[in-house]
Amino acid sequence: MRRFIFAIAALVAVSAQAGEIPMGGLDTLPVADVYILGEVHDNALHHEGQARVVRAVKPKAVVFEMLSPEQAAKITPELLKDQTALGAALEWEASGWPDFVIYWPIFAALGDAQVYGAARSREQVRRAFKEGAAAVFGAGYGLDQPLPDGQLEQRKQEQFADHCEAMPLEMMGGMVEAQRFRDAAFADTVMRALKDTGGPVVLITGNGHARKDWGVPSMLEGVKVLVVGFVEEPAEAKQPFDFCVVTKPVDREDPCLAFK
């Protein structure tokens, strides 16, 4: 549950400008090798929009942040016909993600797409926090390079805010490394799916991982990437995506209450 609480604080002021489009615009997106679809995890409207993109794009592969490779391997055509059976097979209820019912539209839209799980173990994420992303993942995807001037401090401040300023600021460097590790894992899975299937590939992930300036898109080289962020109103004027779909917000409790 903690992973979800940390992830829903996804909207921050950023430097790239996204073109706002309505849900109907998702049916005619430009052609790309990889479509990265951000979300606020507990907003059902965002998953409906992602499912709409999947139906329109007809990808050869769909990569889920929410699934491990082992979970993805359990998915069969028969399970994709049964929402309850699929949720049980994935042990979704114990995963800490929002109710499976709001993610079901994406799975129902998969068609013949191959499913990939991009999640890494909690132990690996903890190691990245303590030892650095490169120590766990290796030197790929720029993890062995220092972040550009000013970016580390900005990301630490944003992690501090996302964690409700309930954890020491000194710990946020580790949180940034954990985020970089997960971004690299997602990017690596996307590239493997593209190589395996020829694409296009869709990545389902949180808005923080979908951002173009330093998220997964910034790690993908040599491929055409299109990013759609699903955000809640009132939305910041600047968003780090190619396109932005603004929806009504979910009525939720203050996530910072969990820290109290």
Beta strands, then each sheet from edge to edge (+ up, - down):
strand 1: 19-20
strand 2: 34-37
strand 3: 61-64
strand 4: 114-117
strand 5: 201-204
strand 6: 225-232
strand 7: 243-247
sheet 1: 1+ 7+ 6+ 2+ 5+ 3+ 4+
end
